[in-house]
Amino acid sequence: MENIKGKIFAGIGIVVVIAVFFVIFWLLFYQESTYYTKIDNTKVEQLDSGDMRYEYTLDAYNEKGNSKEVIFKTSRELKDDAYLKLDVMLTRGVKSWEEVQFSELPDKVQEKYE
C-alpha cells in the first residue's frame, strides 16, 4: 500500500513539474497580443547611449479598444502621427512594431483616434 501511494505522489509531482514548465514556456515565448498606437513625438525621451537611442511611452489599444501604456525603444525618431501595430508580450513588452495606415486599424481603435 505504501508503494502505491509513493507512485501516485511521484506521478502527481511529475505532472505538476511538466505543467509549470509549460506555463513558463508559454509566458516567455507564445503569449502575444496586438496593440495599436499613434506616435506622439512630445512623449519620446532621447537616451544617451546604445543603439536604441529613443524611448517612447505611449497609450496603445487592442482590437477591443482596451488601453495599455507601452514603452519601447527605437534607433531613430519615428514619424509624428504615424500609426503603429505593436506585438506585445506580457513578459517581454513590445517585441516588434510596424507602421500601418489608419484604415488598417480595428474599428474600436479608430474610434479612439477620431
Disulfide bonds with the S-S distance in Angstrom:
none
